[in-house]
């Protein structure tokens, strides 16, 4: 039973917009008033495919008093200016990652939202998925004892040698290879694990990063104007004492695995882009510790990892099927519900700002300082009610 409606306008009708539209169909409380894009033909094609109204200009969209929340799906370099204009117009904002490409601008957005009593946050929302919530609950229950170390991988293979020019969405939008390579895989993908780790272990205290572009010539049909790192390696120290290593690349073979090492066990998953990826737990007994060194012992009874039951069985709004089984609408729905219920959003603005600072520090160690002492922070986050 739908108890409220939230009216949403979308700015940006490119590749990622299809993922959101497919997922949002699972949330009848979210009503789309219309879409807008600076590329008129792109907006026209997208609106026709999904049978949506078109705003001719952003000014027209922001003047529409029906619009409660704007979904900012523009190029990352446009996130700040678009979100700023939306907040000034009195609209709540859910932005694709990151909030801004410059940390001071991200700070301005969060401050402006606070001043106007508006909500703002950014993707990704995979923290709200069943897999992340299952891991989080196991950690709250001290299932593996004191956590010391985390290894997180975000490798996606040699993208520039794949047939990326053939990648299109159902509405016909091509994969924006130029933007993707110029923005960089760290800004595009690090947030998937940074949002999890900061939620699990609290604010980061410092980050030390190594960032390089190892393959400057990506063989693109159009020359790249910006050469961004295609490999980053970050060591993150959390105020809680946990240390994490995060690797991002578009060079090493596809690997989205996560391992969390505690004194009494190890939690692991193979794929963070699947909201229902199995969560494994392996207890560190005397025998299993020997098996970590001598692998033939892993065949003995009681040594193998066990699957933890996910916190709930049903998953709504899967979005696309395949490798990336992500519900892009879940974060928008969480924000809409928080606004309706006049409560803090589980994806808070200050949490998004902290993840933004971490991401930029990892991609730009020379600019941001290395090691960087984090200046942003956030309060305790709430898990989903079905994961308590």
N, C-alpha and C positions, 0 to 999 in steps of 0.2 A: 504494500500500500504506500503510495507516494504522498508524503505529508507536506511537501513544499516544492516550488519550482525555482530554479536559478537560471537566469537568462544570460547566455554567453555569446560573445562575438569573437571571431577568430581573425587575427592579423597574421598573414603568412600562409600561403597555399602551396608550399613546396612539398618535398619528399616526405617529411615527417608528419605533415598534416593528415595524410591518409591513415597513418597509424592511430592518431587520435580519433578521427571520425569513426573508424571501425570499432574502437573500444567504447566510445561514448554511447553507442547504441544500447549498451547494457545498463545505462543509467537514465531512466525515463524522467528523472527530476531535473536533468540538465537539458535545457532547451536552447538551441542555436538560433540566434536572431539573424545572423548573416556573416559573411566573410569578406575580407579585403586583402588585396595584395598590390604592391606597386606595379607589378607586371599584370596588366589588364587581361591579357590573353590567358595567363595562368589562372587568374581568379575566375575568369569566365568558364574555363574548362573544368575546374574543380567544382564550382558552384553547380554547373549543369549536371555533372556526374552524381553529386549528392543531393541535387534538387534543393539548393539553398539560395537565399537572397544574397545580393552583392551590394556592398557599400562602395561607392565610387572613390571616396577619399577617406583618410583616417579621421579628418575633421567631421565628416558626416557620421561615421561610426561613433565617435566620442560624444557627439551631440544627441545621440539616440538615448533618451531617458529610460528606455526599456532595458538597456544593457547593464547588468550588475557586475559582470566579471569579464575581463578580456584575457583570452588565451594568446600569448605572444609566441608565435612560431616562426619568427623572422630569423634572418642570419644572425649569428652570435654578435657580430659587430654592430648590429642594430638593436640589440636587446635593451641597452640603456636608454636610448632616445625614445623608443616606442613605449617602454614601461613607464618612463618618466612622464610622458604626455598622458598616458592612461591614468596614472595616479593624480596628476594635476586636474584631470577631468572628473575625479571622484569615483573611478572604477577600481575594483579589486583586480589584481594581476596574478595570473599563473604563467610563468615564463619557462620556455625551454632553457636548458642549461647553457651557460651559466647566467647568473643575474646580470653580469656585465664583464667585459673584457679588461676593464681597469678596476682595481680594487676600490679606489676612492669613489668611483661612480657607483659601485655596488653598495657601498656604505651610504651614499646619498639616497639611493632608492629605499633602503630599509628605514632611514631616518624620516624621509618624506611620508612613507606609509604610516609610520607611527604618529607623525604630526597630524595626519588626516584621518586617523583611526580606520585605516584600510588594511586589508590583508595583501601580502605579497610573498611569493615563494617561487622556487624553481624546481624543475625536474632534476634528476630522475626520481620517480616515486616507488621504485622497486623495494624500498624499505618496508612498504605496506603489503608486500607479497607474502604468501604463505611460507616460503623458504626462509626469508630473512626473519620473519616473526618467530618461526620455529627455532632458529639458531639463538635469537635474542632470549626466548623463554628458557632454553637450556642453559644459557649463561646466567640468567637471573636465578635459576635453580642450582647453580654451582655444579653442573653436571660433570665438568672436567676439572674441577678445582681451580686454583688461582691461575689465571691466564698470564703468560709471559710474553708470547711471541705470536705474530700473525704473518702468513705469507699470502699475498693476494696477487693474482695475475690477470692482466687485461691485454692479451696478445691477440691479434686478428689476422695474422698471416700477411703475405705479400700482396696487399690490396691493389697496388698499382700494376700488378701483372695478372690480375683477374679481369673478367669481362665486365668491369663496372659500368662501361658505357651502354651496356644492355640492361642495367638495373632500372626498372621503372615501377611505379606504383600502379594500382588498379585505375586510378584516375588519369594516368599517363605522365606523371611527374618523373623526370629522370633524377638519378642520384647525383647530387651537386658536388661532383668530384673536386672542382676547383676550390670551393668553399671548404670542403672537408680536409683537403690536404693543406690549405693555407691556415686554417684554424688549428689543426693538429689533433692527433688521436688522444692526447692526454686531456685536453679541454673537452673533447667529445665524450670520452669514456671513463676517465678516472672517477667521476662522481658516482658511478654505480657501486664502487666499493667504499669510497670516502663517506658517503651518506650512511652506509651500514656501520662502518668502524667507529665513526664518531657517535652514532646512536648507541652502540654497544658499550663503548669504553669511555665516553665523555669527550670533552674538548681536547684537541691536540695542543701540546705545549711547544713543540718545535718540529721542523721538518728540514732534512738535508736532502738535496736533490742533485742528480746528474742528468742533464738533458742534452741530446745531440740529434742532429739530422744526419743519419748515416747514409741515406740515399737521396741526395739533393735532386737528381733528375728522375722525376716520377713518370717520364714518358707520356705526359698528358698532351692531348690535342691542342690545348691552349696553354701558353706558358704561365707558370705560377708567379704571382707578384710578391708573395711572401714565402720564405722557406722556414717552416716550423719543425720542431723536433718530431721525429718519427719513433724515437725511443726515449723513455725516461725511467729512471730508477730512483725511488724515494724511500727514505727511512723516516718514519714518523714516530715521535715519542709523545705519548698521551700523558696528561696530567695524572692519570690513574696509575701510571707506571708501565703500562703495556707498550710494547714496541712493535711496529708493523713495517713490513717491506712491501711496497707496491710497485709493480712493473707494468708499464704500458708500452705497446709497440704495434706497428703494422709491418713487422719483419718476421718475428718468430711465429711458428705455427699457432693456429687458434687454440687459446687456452684461457678460460675464464674461471679457473679454479680458485678455491679459497681453503686455507688450512689454518685453524686456530689451535695453538698448542697450549695446553694447560698441564698442571702438575700431575693430574690424574687421568687425563685423556686428551684426545684430539677430535675436534669437530671439523668436518670437511664437506664441500660440495664440488661439483664439476662445472656447473653453469649458472651464473648469476642472472642471465637474461631469461631464464625460465622460472616463472613465479612459483612453480611447483617442483623445482629440482630436488631430488632426494637429499636428505641431510644424513650424513654418516657420523657415527660416533665410535671411536676405538679407545678402549680403556688401556691405561699404561700400567699393567701388572708387571711383576718381575719377569715373567715369561715373555710377555709381549714386548718388553724393552729389549730383550735379547733378539726377538724376531725383527725388530727395527734394524738391527745390525746384520743378522743372519736370516735372509729372506726365506730360506727353505723351512724355517720354523713356523712361518705364517700359515702353513697348511695344518698345523695342529689345532685340535678343537678349542674353541673359546678365544682364539687369537684374532679372527677376522672382524672387520668393522661391522657394526649393526646399523640398520636404518632406524632413525627416529620417526615416529608417526608425525605427520604434519599437523599443525595446530587446527586445521579444519580441512574437510574433504572437498567442499564445493569451491570452485573458483569462477567468478563471473568476469566478463569483459576481457577475455584473453587477448583481444587484438588479433594480430596475425598468428597463424600457426607455423610451426617450423622451429628453427634454432632459437629465435627470439620470441618466446612466448611471454610477452610482456603486456600488461594491462595499462596502457598509457592514460586511461581515463581515471584510474583510481585516485591519483593525487588531486585531480580537479574535483572529483566527487568529495574527497576528504575536506578540501578547502570550502566547497559549497556547503557542506554539512556544518562545518565549524562556524561559518558566517551565519547560517540559519539558527544554530543553537547558541550563538554568541559565546563561544568558548575558544580557547587557543587551538590553532591548527596543529595537528601532529607533525606536519612539515612546516616548522616555524621559519619566520623570516631570518632570525638570527642564526639558526642552524644552516640555512641556505647560504648566508653570508660567510660563515665559518668554512663551509665546504668550498665556496668560491675562492676564499683566500688561500686555502690549501692547494687547490687546483692550479691557481696562478703561480704560487710559489714553486710548485713542482715543474711547471712548464718553463718558467722564467727565473731560474735561480740567480742569474746575474742581476736582473732588475729588482727582484723582491728580497734579495739577500740570502746567503747560504752559509751556514744554516740560518733559517728564519725562525725567529720567535713569534708565534702567532699573537696577534693583537685582538682578534675577535673571539667571542665565546658565545655560549648559549646555555639556557636552562635545561633541566631534565626533560627528556621527551617521553611521551606516553605511548605504550604499545597499543595495537588495535584491541578493542574490547574482547574479540573472539580469541585473542592469544594470551589472555591473562591466565 
